[in-house]
Amino acid sequence: MDGYGFGDESGCLFKLVGLNPSANTEALYQFAQTQGVRWTEDLDCHAGNLARLELLFTDWLDNIDCLYITLCLDVFPAAYAPGVSAPAGLGVEPSVVFNLLRYLSVEMARQQKKIVLVDVAEMNPTKDIDQRTAKLAARYVHQMMVVDSGRSKP
């Protein structure tokens, strides 16, 4: 994986939110540490901790010029997102994720910085039940389009 340039030296900062420690290997953690990747585990991503998460993002956003957001749908609990290759036993509640996304959009606008790209990862329609996962993905796309365009107030 050399050459991906995630850490501070490459000018590309990488942050993971909702990381499941039981779904990642020690080698991945070591690689992330050597690359300067910052992460927050899923157990720390809950509504009672939202203000702290926002503060962590504010400090992190101060060091970037623009933002690229990927929403990996397997961050959500399996009850909300069954249509992924590795459903989460615990995961992060959708309301926490969507509140953080709204915060990111508003904070980036406040700092006069751009969100240059948003995308969705980990969707597997053949495993989806009642289009639950697809609806979460659609909500994400809608929210990022509406909030980022300034048509929605925080």
C-alpha positions, 0 to 999 in steps of 0.5 A, a space after each residue: 500500500 505504499 504510495 497512497 499518501 494518507 498522512 501529513 507528509 503527502 498533504 492528504 489527511 485521512 480520518 475514519 469515523 465509526 471504525 470497528 476494531 474487531 473488523 480490522 487487522 493489526 497490520 491495518 492499524 499499524 499501517 494507519 499509524 505510520 500514515 498519520 491516519 486518524 480514527 474514531 471507533 464506533 463505540 465513541 460515535 453516539 448521540 451523547 458524544 456528538 459535541 466532542 466529535 464535532 470538536 474533533 472535526 473542527 480541529 481536523 478541518 482547520 488543517 485541510 483545504 478541501 474535503 472528499 467524503 466517502 460514506 461506507 454504508 457498512 458503518 451503520 448497524 445491520 438493522 439499518 443497512 443489511 445490504 452490505 458485504 460485512 453488516 455491522 453488529 454494532 455500527 453507528 446510528 444513522 442520526 449520528 452520521 447524518 448530524 456529523 455530515 450536516 456539521 461538516 457541511 456547515 463548518 466547511 462553508 463557515 471556513 470558506 472551504 469546499 467539499 469537492 466530492 462525496 461518494 457512497 461505498 459498500 452497497 450490495 443490492 443483492 443483500 438489501 432488505 426492503 431497500 433499507 441500505 439504498 434508502 440510507 444511501 439516497 438520504 446521504 446523497 440528498 442531504 449532501 446536495 441540499 445542505 451543501 447547496 445552501 437550501 437547508 439550514 442547520 
